[in-house]
Amino acid sequence: MEVHRCRFVDYQPAAINALAFTPRSSKPTLLACGRSNGDVEIWNPKNEWVLEKVIPGGENVSVEALVFTHQTSLSNEDEFETVEEKETERKRLRSQPPRLFSAGLNANIIEWNLDTLNVLRYADSHGGAIWCMAANHANTVLAIGCDDGCVRLFDIADNELTFIKSFDKQNGRILSLSWSHDDKMIVTGASDSSVRRWSVSEGRSLGRMTVDRVRREDTLVWAVTMLKDGTIVSGDSLGHVKFWDGRVGTMLQTFHAHDADVMCLTASAKGDIVFTSGVDRKIVQFRSVDAQRQGEKQQKGKKSKWLISGNRKYHSHDVRAMALEEMRPVDTLVTGGVDVSIVVCSAQEFPNGNQRRLPCLPQKPVISLSRTRRLLMCRNPNSVKVWRLGKAAQPGQSCLELDIGQQLELLEPQQAILEMHVQTERNLTASAISEDGQWITVADVEEIKLFRVEQDGDHPGQLNIAKQRGFFPSLLEHSGSSEGFGATALTFTPDSNRLIIATSTALLYVVDLSEWRNGNYAVLRRFGHHCGLGFALSEDEQMDVDDQDTRRDTRISTITSLAVSADGKCLASGDLLNRIHIFDIQTLHYQTSLPTFDAPFTSITFSPQQPGILFVGLANQAFYIYDINLNRLTPWSRQNSQRFPAKFLQLKDKIQGFAFNPARPNTVVVWGVNYMCLVDLEKDPGDHGAILNINKRKRIERIKENAKITAIEKRKKRYEQLGITTPMPEPPKFPSQASSPPLDEQGPDESTDGSANSFNFQILHKFQPMMFLDFLSEDSMVVVERPMFSILEKLPPSYYKAKYGT
């Protein structure tokens, strides 16, 4: 098989600036991750961490702090006359989803709409850049630390975001802050070497604590928190972690735990464990030690002592953010920083537990492929880039005689033919290139743009790009709204004559492009099945009257996935509520809905050989094959989707896509960031405990062959000593000595126990980490890799401290 191993795609993930978990009163538990380009990722720890959605950032959007809030108490009980009314209102508050706030150097507090990914509310800080932000324990007041040295409070009760008051001004920026357990006091860390305690009701300082200074230079207090017992913990730019008595302001203990700045810290809910980290990449755990356990007489009001109980290094660069969620089954310490990856580990087992690095590459591919024109397009936050894939010379021998991994000579190398910077206020959320390579569409959450790409007749090899300026106004006119809308997913039909748009308002548009020369972009149909009945469609565009099942679910959810069948007849769309709807885009009618699976879906793809067959990959590593025409699972899926091998189900990285080799129509390649798996749909899954890794299985076979050879040689030596002449069988060849066909050309292998059972679900880890995998043609596969060393080499140098003897 010919493999286009593409490492020229220069996608660069952004550094992590902030992390925040939802409050314990909110279910399910979610993690927000803010990156330096303004993007905010929403992760769900269920099913081994699934990236649910990405709120796009923008040119002027900065994320230095993130806060989830979930109000459960009444802000004004006088508004309710009876106990029943109060309890009803409390139940309503508890049932509400959490609210997400972000703040940064652009001096704005932003509340995000988690359904449309747009700004819901915003407020100016009135004090310049915002360095830190925290909500009180009642989730009714938001405190921010500003560049002008003031702490400001904002009322967020009952879906508000209004300014309350400003505290007394101090010298230096407010770099960190935390609320006391009773919400009556705020502690702040500043750039003037100080830690201050503030009265929330009066807005004045109750006391100042000063950290160490070097050569009269101010020390930056990057991190501060207040524990349940009133103890204040601070981390500064000298690498010191200090514990203070929050009542009188005296220092209890100090640790030089880090070699450089302490950038972040977090504490357990009980206040008995503290984690710190920073520029030196080291994560340090502190534990409180009760005085009685030390054999001392416990005195009333005496503070516990603290000690360093462990440390680990998970990151290659500065750690800028950390978050802790102790509640089971999450039980997770999450860290992130300049090296762009989120690292999760068990908080209870630290530092002896195993850590996991979540993929930093998008879980929804940003790569689009035009097979007929051999074009590959990659979407970046504010640009798209297109390459023409290279062509290899035909080898002089058959594929079976070539070594696996052998490089072929290129007749034409790959070539970057187009790079287009898109002027948008927000980062791009969707893009697509048509099969004929003549259409490119991009979108953010506010606007959708369409471009026509044609060859320049006067200058061969050059392209002419023309923006279709009448396209988006036509969409707005059809929607009947003066406000713009963007898209969360885009795709073209195989004939390149229609564009499918999943808008940020959860509507589906089918747009005809055949009359583009006349400036006519007709919206053939608009489906509202993902946004319930809340969106009133015009009379001639009402949803089908026979879709009774979908009418019952009136919830609105972001559309994350689109797939069009190879014959251009069927459209599949899926949202974050795990609903997958099927539409007939030739007759422009709703067709059916798939049953709700037991885990969130991560990928949907139609089989190109059988257009009515839909593959659905789930977050629990299972996948199902659904027959759209018969409205049921295929026989293979009904029999085998619950019997996959354990090694496949235990893979941590989610299924990101399905690829189909036209030369082998009965097989499918299931792929994730760090693996590809060949599945033969004419075979059963095989032994539940089978070894699926091809290289590992070959090593075991080689060991067995060596053992056989050793036994034969021992027997021959023993016969020679006894003077017996016996013809010996020829030693078997090593697997490496035999010609090994490529992955999808390998025949049935013997199992490791010597039985004749054939293997299925053959896993290969040769290409990683992968951004994209698909087939150009028969036995011609495209793999887009983004090696971690290529990402790290573009980052600034990490902290290094010379040690004696090294």
C-alpha positions in Angstrom: 0.0 0.0 0.0 1.2 3.5 -0.9 1.2 5.9 2.1 1.4 9.7 1.8 3.1 10.5 5.1 2.4 14.2 5.4 4.5 16.0 8.1 4.5 19.3 6.3 1.2 20.6 7.9 2.4 23.3 10.3 -0.6 23.3 12.7 0.5 24.8 16.1 -1.6 24.4 19.2 -1.7 27.3 21.6 -0.4 27.4 25.2 -2.7 26.8 28.2 -3.4 29.8 30.4 -6.3 28.8 32.6 -8.1 25.7 33.9 -11.4 25.5 35.8 -13.8 22.7 36.9 -17.6 23.2 37.3 -18.9 23.5 40.9 -19.8 20.2 42.6 -23.5 21.2 42.6 -23.5 21.0 38.8 -23.7 17.7 36.9 -22.0 16.5 34.8 -18.5 17.6 35.8 -16.9 19.6 33.1 -13.4 21.2 32.6 -12.8 24.5 30.9 -9.3 25.0 29.3 -8.4 28.5 28.2 -5.6 28.9 25.6 -3.4 31.8 24.7 -5.2 32.3 21.3 -8.5 32.9 23.2 -10.0 29.5 22.6 -11.8 27.9 25.5 -12.1 24.1 25.3 -14.9 22.2 27.2 -13.8 18.7 28.3 -16.0 16.0 29.9 -14.0 13.5 32.1 -16.6 10.8 31.5 -15.5 8.1 29.1 -11.8 8.9 29.5 -12.0 12.6 28.7 -13.9 13.7 25.7 -13.5 17.2 24.1 -17.1 18.3 23.7 -16.8 21.7 22.2 -14.4 24.6 21.6 -15.5 28.2 22.1 -13.4 30.1 19.5 -11.3 33.0 20.6 -10.3 36.0 18.5 -7.8 38.6 17.8 -8.8 40.8 20.8 -10.0 38.0 23.1 -7.6 37.1 25.9 -8.1 34.3 28.5 -6.1 34.7 31.7 -8.8 33.4 34.1 -11.8 31.1 33.8 -14.6 30.6 36.3 -17.6 28.2 36.3 -20.5 29.2 38.5 -23.7 27.5 39.6 -26.0 29.3 41.9 -28.1 27.1 44.2 -29.2 29.5 46.9 -31.8 32.3 46.7 -30.4 35.8 46.3 -33.5 37.4 47.8 -35.8 35.2 49.8 -38.3 38.1 50.4 -39.5 37.8 46.9 -41.2 34.4 47.8 -44.1 34.2 50.2 -44.3 30.5 51.0 -41.8 27.7 51.7 -43.0 25.8 48.7 -42.3 28.7 46.4 -38.8 28.9 47.8 -38.1 25.2 47.4 -39.5 25.3 43.8 -37.1 28.1 43.0 -34.1 26.3 44.6 -34.9 23.2 42.5 -35.1 25.4 39.4 -31.7 26.9 40.2 -30.1 23.5 40.8 -31.4 22.2 37.4 -29.8 25.1 35.5 -26.6 24.5 33.6 -23.4 26.1 34.9 -22.3 29.6 33.6 -18.9 30.2 32.2 -17.0 33.4 32.6 -13.6 34.4 31.2 -11.4 37.4 31.7 -8.1 38.6 30.3 -5.8 41.4 29.2 -8.5 43.0 27.0 -10.2 44.3 30.2 -13.5 42.5 29.6 -15.4 40.0 31.6 -17.2 37.7 29.2 -20.0 35.2 29.9 -20.3 32.6 27.1 -23.3 30.9 25.7 -22.4 27.3 25.7 -24.9 26.4 23.1 -24.2 29.0 20.4 -20.5 29.5 21.4 -21.2 33.3 21.3 -20.8 36.0 23.9 -23.9 36.1 26.1 -22.9 39.1 28.3 -19.9 41.2 28.9 -18.8 43.9 31.2 -15.8 46.3 31.3 -13.5 46.0 34.3 -13.0 49.8 34.5 -9.5 49.1 35.6 -7.5 47.9 32.7 -6.3 44.3 32.1 -7.7 41.6 34.3 -5.1 39.3 35.8 -7.3 37.0 38.0 -10.9 36.2 38.8 -12.8 34.2 41.4 -16.4 33.6 42.4 -17.5 33.4 46.0 -18.7 30.1 47.4 -22.4 31.1 47.0 -21.7 31.7 43.3 -23.4 35.1 43.4 -20.5 37.6 43.3 -17.5 37.7 41.0 -14.2 39.3 42.1 -11.5 40.4 39.7 -8.0 41.7 40.1 -7.1 44.6 37.8 -4.0 46.2 36.4 -4.7 49.4 38.2 -4.3 47.8 41.7 -8.0 47.5 42.5 -10.3 44.6 43.3 -13.7 44.9 41.8 -16.9 43.0 42.6 -19.6 42.1 40.1 -23.1 40.8 40.9 -23.8 37.5 39.0 -26.9 36.4 40.9 -30.0 35.5 38.9 -28.2 35.7 35.5 -26.9 39.2 36.1 -23.5 40.7 35.4 -23.4 44.1 36.9 -20.7 46.1 38.7 -21.1 46.4 42.5 -18.1 48.3 43.9 -14.4 48.7 43.8 -12.0 48.2 46.8 -9.4 50.7 47.9 -6.5 51.1 45.4 -3.1 49.7 46.1 0.3 50.0 44.5 1.0 47.3 41.9 -1.2 44.9 39.9 -3.5 42.4 41.5 -2.1 39.1 40.2 -4.1 36.6 42.3 -7.0 36.5 44.6 -9.1 34.0 46.6 -12.3 34.1 48.8 -12.5 33.0 52.4 -14.8 30.1 53.2 -17.5 32.4 54.7 -17.2 34.8 51.7 -16.5 37.7 54.2 -12.9 38.2 53.2 -10.8 38.2 50.1 -7.0 37.6 50.0 -4.9 39.0 47.1 -1.4 38.7 45.8 0.2 41.7 44.1 3.2 42.7 42.1 4.6 44.8 45.1 5.7 41.9 47.2 2.5 41.9 49.2 -0.3 39.6 50.3 -3.3 41.5 51.6 -6.5 40.6 53.4 -9.6 42.6 52.4 -13.0 43.1 54.0 -15.7 42.4 51.4 -18.4 44.5 53.1 -16.1 47.6 53.6 -13.8 47.2 50.6 -10.7 48.1 52.7 -7.5 46.3 53.6 -7.4 44.4 56.9 -3.7 43.7 56.9 -0.7 43.3 54.7 1.9 40.5 54.6 5.2 41.0 52.8 7.1 38.3 51.1 10.9 38.2 50.6 12.6 40.6 48.2 15.9 40.3 46.4 18.1 43.3 45.8 15.2 45.6 46.6 13.3 44.3 43.5 9.6 43.6 44.0 8.6 40.0 44.2 5.5 38.9 42.2 2.9 36.9 44.2 1.5 34.9 41.2 -0.8 32.6 43.2 -2.7 32.7 46.5 -5.5 30.8 48.1 -7.3 30.6 51.5 -8.0 27.2 53.1 -11.0 26.2 55.0 -9.4 26.9 58.4 -8.4 30.4 57.4 -4.8 29.6 56.5 -3.4 31.6 53.5 -1.1 29.9 51.0 1.0 32.1 48.6 3.4 31.3 45.8 5.8 33.9 44.5 8.4 34.6 41.8 11.3 33.5 44.1 9.9 30.0 44.1 8.7 30.2 47.7 5.5 28.7 49.0 4.4 30.3 52.2 1.7 29.5 54.7 0.2 32.4 56.7 -2.2 32.7 59.6 -5.2 34.4 58.0 -6.5 35.8 61.3 -3.4 37.7 62.5 -1.3 37.8 59.3 1.8 36.0 60.7 3.9 33.6 58.6 3.6 30.0 59.8 5.9 28.1 57.4 7.9 28.8 54.3 9.3 26.3 51.7 11.7 27.0 48.9 9.9 24.3 46.9 10.6 25.6 43.4 13.7 26.9 41.6 11.7 29.6 39.7 8.3 31.4 39.8 5.4 29.6 41.4 2.7 30.3 38.8 -0.3 28.4 40.1 -1.6 26.5 43.1 -4.7 24.7 44.2 -6.0 23.1 47.4 -8.4 20.4 48.4 -11.9 21.2 49.7 -10.9 20.1 53.2 -7.8 22.2 53.1 -5.4 19.4 54.0 -3.6 19.1 50.6 -2.0 21.8 48.5 -0.5 21.5 45.0 1.9 24.1 43.5 3.7 24.4 40.2 5.4 26.9 38.0 8.3 27.7 35.7 10.5 24.9 36.9 7.9 22.4 35.7 7.8 20.6 39.0 4.4 19.8 40.6 4.8 19.7 44.4 2.3 18.3 46.9 2.0 19.6 50.5 0.1 17.8 53.2 -0.9 19.1 56.7 0.3 17.1 59.7 -1.8 17.3 62.8 0.2 18.2 65.9 -1.2 15.3 67.9 0.3 12.8 65.5 3.7 14.3 66.2 3.3 13.4 69.9 2.7 17.0 70.9 -0.2 18.3 73.0 -2.8 19.8 70.8 -3.4 23.4 71.8 -6.7 25.2 71.1 -6.4 27.2 67.8 -3.0 25.8 66.9 -2.4 25.5 63.2 -1.3 22.3 61.6 2.2 21.9 60.3 2.9 21.3 56.6 5.4 19.2 54.8 6.3 18.3 51.2 4.9 14.9 50.5 5.9 14.4 46.9 6.7 16.0 43.6 6.7 15.0 39.9 7.6 16.6 36.6 5.0 15.9 33.9 5.6 18.9 31.6 8.5 20.0 29.3 7.8 23.8 29.8 6.3 26.2 32.3 3.1 25.1 34.1 0.7 28.0 34.1 -2.6 26.5 35.4 -3.9 23.7 37.5 -7.3 22.5 38.7 -8.4 19.9 41.2 -11.5 17.8 41.4 -11.5 15.3 44.2 -15.0 13.9 43.9 -15.1 10.3 42.6 -15.2 9.0 39.9 -13.2 12.0 38.6 -10.5 12.3 41.3 -8.2 14.3 39.0 -5.5 16.8 39.2 -5.2 18.7 35.9 -2.2 20.8 34.8 -1.4 22.7 31.7 1.1 25.3 30.4 3.4 26.4 27.6 3.9 22.8 26.2 0.2 23.0 25.0 -0.9 19.6 26.5 -3.3 18.9 29.3 -1.9 16.4 31.8 -4.3 14.5 34.1 -3.4 12.3 37.0 -5.1 10.9 40.1 -5.1 13.3 43.0 -5.4 10.5 45.6 -2.5 8.5 44.2 -0.1 11.5 43.6 2.9 11.3 43.2 2.9 7.5 42.6 0.0 7.3 40.2 0.2 7.3 36.4 -0.4 10.4 34.4 -2.0 10.8 31.0 -1.4 13.5 28.4 -4.6 14.4 26.6 -4.2 15.0 22.8 -3.4 18.6 22.0 -4.5 18.2 18.4 -8.2 18.9 17.5 -10.5 15.9 18.1 -12.6 17.1 15.2 -10.2 17.1 12.2 -9.3 20.4 10.7 -8.1 18.7 7.5 -10.1 18.5 4.3 -9.3 16.4 1.3 -10.1 16.7 -2.4 -9.4 13.2 -3.8 -9.8 13.9 -7.5 -7.6 17.0 -7.4 -5.2 15.5 -4.8 -5.5 18.6 -2.7 -5.2 18.8 1.1 -6.4 21.8 3.2 -5.6 22.6 6.8 -7.5 25.2 8.9 -5.6 27.4 11.3 -7.2 29.9 13.8 -7.3 32.7 11.1 -6.1 31.2 7.9 -6.3 28.1 5.6 -3.5 26.5 3.6 -3.8 24.2 0.7 -1.2 21.7 -0.6 -1.1 19.5 -3.7 0.1 16.1 -2.8 3.1 14.5 -4.4 3.3 11.6 -6.8 5.5 8.6 -6.4 7.3 6.7 -9.1 6.1 3.2 -9.8 8.4 0.7 -8.0 10.3 -1.8 -10.1 9.0 -4.7 -8.0 5.6 -5.7 -6.6 4.4 -4.3 -3.3 4.7 -7.7 -1.7 8.5 -7.7 -2.4 9.0 -4.2 -0.9 10.0 -3.8 2.8 7.5 -2.1 5.1 8.3 1.5 5.5 10.5 1.7 2.3 10.5 5.2 0.8 9.5 5.6 -2.8 11.1 8.0 -5.2 8.9 11.1 -5.9 8.0 12.2 -9.4 6.4 15.3 -8.0 7.0 16.5 -4.4 4.1 18.1 -2.4 3.6 21.8 -3.1 1.9 24.5 -1.1 -0.3 26.2 -3.7 -2.5 28.5 -1.5 -2.4 30.2 1.8 -5.3 32.5 2.6 -5.6 34.7 5.6 -9.2 35.3 6.5 -10.3 38.6 8.1 -12.5 37.6 11.0 -13.0 38.9 14.6 -13.2 35.4 15.9 -11.1 32.3 15.3 -12.3 30.0 12.5 -14.6 27.1 13.6 -15.3 25.2 10.4 -13.9 24.8 6.8 -14.3 22.6 3.8 -12.9 22.1 0.3 -15.1 20.7 -2.5 -14.3 17.5 -4.3 -13.5 19.3 -7.5 -11.2 21.7 -5.6 -13.0 24.8 -6.9 -14.8 25.8 -3.7 -13.4 26.7 -0.3 -15.7 27.7 2.6 -14.7 28.9 6.0 -16.7 30.2 9.0 -16.5 31.5 12.5 -19.4 31.9 14.9 -20.5 35.2 13.3 -20.1 34.8 9.5 -19.7 32.2 6.7 -17.5 33.0 3.7 -17.4 31.2 0.3 -14.5 31.4 -2.2 -14.2 30.3 -5.8 -10.8 28.8 -6.7 -9.8 28.6 -10.4 -6.7 28.2 -12.4 -5.2 31.3 -13.9 -5.3 30.8 -17.7 -2.5 33.3 -18.4 -0.2 32.0 -15.7 -0.1 28.2 -15.4 0.3 27.0 -11.8 -1.2 30.1 -10.3 -4.7 30.3 -8.8 -7.4 33.0 -8.8 -9.4 33.3 -5.6 -12.7 35.2 -5.7 -14.8 35.8 -2.7 -18.5 35.3 -3.4 -19.8 38.5 -1.8 -23.4 37.8 -2.4 -23.3 34.5 -0.6 -23.7 35.5 3.0 -26.3 38.2 2.3 -28.4 35.6 0.6 -28.3 33.5 3.7 -29.2 36.4 5.9 -32.1 37.3 3.6 -33.4 33.8 3.8 -33.1 33.5 7.5 -35.1 36.7 8.0 -32.7 38.0 10.6 -30.5 41.1 10.5 -28.1 39.5 12.9 -25.3 37.4 11.5 -24.7 33.8 12.3 -21.8 31.5 11.8 -21.2 27.8 11.5 -19.9 24.9 13.6 -19.6 22.4 10.7 -19.4 22.6 6.9 -19.3 20.1 4.1 -19.9 19.9 0.3 -21.8 17.2 -1.5 -19.7 14.9 -3.7 -20.8 16.6 -6.9 -19.6 20.0 -5.5 -23.0 21.6 -6.3 -24.4 21.9 -2.8 -23.0 23.2 0.5 -24.3 21.9 3.8 -24.1 24.4 6.7 -24.6 23.6 10.4 -25.1 27.1 11.9 -24.1 28.2 15.3 -27.9 28.5 16.0 -28.2 24.7 15.5 -30.0 25.0 12.1 -29.1 23.0 8.9 -29.0 24.8 5.6 -28.8 23.1 2.1 -27.5 25.7 -0.3 -27.4 25.3 -4.1 -24.2 26.5 -5.8 -25.0 25.6 -9.4 -26.1 29.2 -10.3 -23.2 30.9 -8.8 -22.2 32.7 -12.0 -25.5 34.6 -11.8 -24.9 35.4 -8.2 -27.8 33.2 -7.1 -27.3 31.1 -4.0 -30.6 29.5 -3.3 -31.3 28.0 0.1 -33.1 24.8 -0.9 -34.0 23.7 2.6 -33.6 24.6 6.2 -33.9 21.9 8.9 -34.6 22.7 12.6 -34.4 19.3 14.2 -31.4 20.1 16.4 -33.0 23.2 17.9 -36.5 21.9 18.8 -39.5 24.0 18.2 -38.0 27.2 19.5 -37.1 28.5 16.0 -40.2 29.3 13.9 -39.6 28.5 10.3 -41.5 30.0 7.5 -44.6 28.3 6.2 -43.0 26.8 3.1 -40.1 25.5 5.2 -41.8 23.8 8.1 -40.3 20.6 9.3 -41.8 17.4 8.1 -45.0 16.4 9.6 -44.0 12.7 10.0 -41.0 13.4 12.3 -42.9 12.9 15.5 -40.0 11.5 17.4 -37.8 14.5 16.9 -40.5 16.9 17.7 -40.7 15.6 21.3 -37.1 16.7 22.0 -37.2 20.5 22.0 -33.7 21.0 23.4 -31.2 23.1 21.5 -27.6 21.7 21.1 -24.5 22.5 19.0 -24.2 20.5 15.8 -20.7 19.0 15.8 -20.6 16.6 12.9 -21.8 16.3 9.3 -21.5 13.5 6.8 -22.8 13.1 3.3 -23.1 9.8 1.5 -21.1 9.1 -1.6 -24.1 9.2 -3.9 -25.1 12.6 -2.4 -28.5 11.4 -1.3 -28.2 11.2 2.5 -27.0 13.7 5.1 -26.2 12.7 8.7 -25.9 15.4 11.4 -25.0 14.9 15.1 -25.1 17.2 18.1 -23.8 17.3 21.7 -27.0 15.7 23.0 -26.0 12.6 21.2 -28.8 12.9 18.6 -28.0 11.8 15.1 -30.6 12.8 12.4 -30.7 11.5 8.8 -32.0 13.7 5.9 -32.6 13.0 2.3 -31.1 16.0 0.6 -32.3 15.0 -2.9 -36.0 15.1 -1.8 -35.1 17.6 0.9 -37.0 15.7 3.6 -36.2 14.4 7.0 -35.7 10.6 6.9 -35.0 9.1 10.3 -33.1 9.4 13.6 -30.6 6.9 15.0 -31.2 5.4 18.4 -29.4 7.1 21.3 -26.2 5.2 22.1 -24.8 4.5 25.5 -21.8 6.8 25.1 -21.3 10.1 23.2 -20.5 9.7 19.5 -17.1 11.0 18.3 -17.3 10.4 14.6 -19.9 9.7 11.9 -19.0 8.5 8.3 -20.8 7.0 5.4 -19.3 4.0 3.6 -18.3 5.1 0.1 -18.9 1.6 -1.3 -22.3 1.3 0.3 -23.8 4.8 0.5 -26.7 3.7 2.9 -24.3 2.4 5.6 -23.3 4.8 8.3 -20.4 4.2 10.7 -20.7 5.7 14.2 -17.8 5.8 16.6 -18.4 6.2 20.3 -16.3 7.6 23.2 -16.1 4.2 24.8 -14.2 2.9 21.8 -17.1 0.9 20.4 -18.5 1.6 17.0 -21.8 0.7 15.3 -22.7 0.2 11.7 -26.2 1.5 10.8 -28.2 0.7 7.7 -30.1 3.8 6.8 -32.4 2.2 4.3 -33.5 -0.6 6.7 -33.4 1.7 9.7 -31.5 -0.8 11.9 -28.0 -2.0 12.6 -26.3 -4.3 10.1 -26.1 -8.0 11.0 -22.3 -7.7 11.6 -22.8 -4.8 14.0 -25.7 -6.5 15.8 -23.6 -9.6 16.4 -20.2 -8.1 17.1 -20.4 -4.5 18.4 -20.6 -5.7 22.0 -17.8 -8.2 21.6 -14.8 -6.1 20.6 -11.3 -7.2 21.8 -10.3 -5.8 25.2 -7.1 -4.3 23.8 -9.1 -2.2 21.4 -11.6 -1.1 24.0 -8.8 -0.1 26.4 -7.3 2.4 23.9 -7.4 5.8 25.6 -7.5 8.0 22.5 -11.0 8.3 21.0 -12.1 7.2 17.5 -11.7 10.2 15.3 -12.6 8.8 12.0 -13.1 5.9 9.6 -11.3 5.3 6.3 -12.2 3.0 3.5 -9.8 1.4 1.0 -11.6 1.0 -2.4 -9.4 -2.0 -3.1 -10.8 -3.8 0.0 -14.5 -2.8 0.3 -15.1 -5.2 3.2 -12.6 -3.6 5.5 -12.5 -0.3 7.4 -9.6 1.5 9.1 -10.6 3.0 12.4 -8.2 5.6 13.6 -7.4 7.9 16.5 -4.6 10.2 17.4 -2.1 7.5 18.2 -3.3 4.4 16.4 -5.0 2.9 13.3 -6.9 -0.3 13.4 -7.8 -2.5 10.4 -11.1 -4.3 10.9 -12.3 -7.0 8.5 -16.1 -6.8 8.4 -16.3 -10.4 7.1 -14.7 -11.8 10.2 -15.8 -12.0 13.8 -13.8 -9.8 16.3 -11.9 -12.9 17.4 -10.5 -13.7 20.9 -11.5 -11.1 23.5 -8.0 -11.2 24.9 -6.0 -11.4 21.6 -2.9 -9.4 21.1 -3.8 -6.8 18.5 -0.6 -4.8 18.2 1.0 -6.1 15.0 4.6 -5.4 16.1 4.1 -7.0 19.5 2.6 -10.0 17.9 5.6 -10.4 15.6 8.0 -10.1 18.5 6.1 -12.9 20.3 6.2 -15.0 17.1 10.0 -14.3 16.8 10.5 -15.5 20.4 8.7 -18.7 19.7 10.6 -19.3 16.5 13.9 -18.8 18.4 12.7 -21.3 21.0 12.0 -23.8 18.2 15.4 -23.3 16.6 17.1 -23.6 20.0 15.2 -26.9 20.7 16.2 -28.3 17.2 19.9 -27.4 17.7 19.9 -29.0 21.2 18.4 -32.2 19.8 20.9 -32.3 16.9 23.8 -31.8 19.3 22.5 -34.7 21.5 22.2 -37.0 18.5 25.7 -36.1 17.4 27.0 -37.1 20.8 25.2 -40.4 20.6 26.5 -41.0 17.1 23.0 -41.0 15.6 22.7 -39.5 12.1 19.2 -38.1 11.6 18.1 -35.6 8.9 17.1 -32.4 10.6 14.3 -30.2 9.4 15.2 -26.8 7.9 14.9 -24.1 10.6 11.9 -21.9 10.0 12.5 -18.4 8.8 12.1 -15.4 11.0 9.1 -13.2 10.3 11.5 -10.5 9.3 13.2 -12.7 6.7 9.9 -13.3 4.9 8.4 -10.6 2.8 5.8 -8.9 4.8 2.8 -7.4 3.0 1.5 -4.0 4.1 -1.1 -3.7 6.8 -4.3 -4.2 4.7 -2.7 -6.9 2.5 -1.8 -9.3 5.3 -3.6 -12.6 5.4 -4.9 -14.4 8.4 -2.3 -14.7 11.1 -2.0 -17.5 13.6 -2.9 -16.6 17.2 -0.2 -16.5 19.8 -1.3 -19.7 21.4 -0.7 -21.6 18.1 -4.3 -22.0 17.1 -5.5 -21.4 13.6 -7.9 -18.6 14.6 -7.5 -15.6 12.3 -6.9 -12.2 13.8 -9.1 -9.2 13.4 -8.7 -5.6 14.7 -5.0 -5.3 13.8 -3.6 -2.2 15.5 -0.6 -0.2 14.2 1.0 2.6 16.2 3.5 3.5 13.5 2.0 6.9 12.7 1.5 9.3 15.6 0.2 11.7 16.5 -2.2 11.8 13.6 -4.4 14.7 12.6 -6.1 13.0 9.6 -6.3 9.7 7.8 -8.1 8.8 4.5 -7.7 7.1 1.2 -7.0 8.9 -2.1 -7.7 5.9 -4.2 -7.1 2.2 -4.2 -4.2 1.3 -1.9 -3.2 4.9 -1.6 -3.6 6.3 1.9 -3.0 9.8 3.2 -1.8 10.2 6.8 -1.2 13.7 8.3 1.1 13.6 11.2 2.1 16.4 13.6 5.0 15.0 15.7 5.3 16.3 19.2 8.9 17.3 18.6 7.8 19.6 15.7 5.4 21.3 18.1 7.9 21.7 20.9 10.7 23.1 18.7 8.5 26.2 18.0 8.1 26.9 21.7 10.3 29.2 23.7 13.2 27.6 25.7 12.2 25.9 28.9 13.7 26.5 32.3 17.1 24.9 32.9 19.2 24.9 36.0 22.7 23.6 35.8 23.6 20.9 38.3 27.0 19.9 39.6 28.4 16.9 37.7 26.1 17.3 34.7 
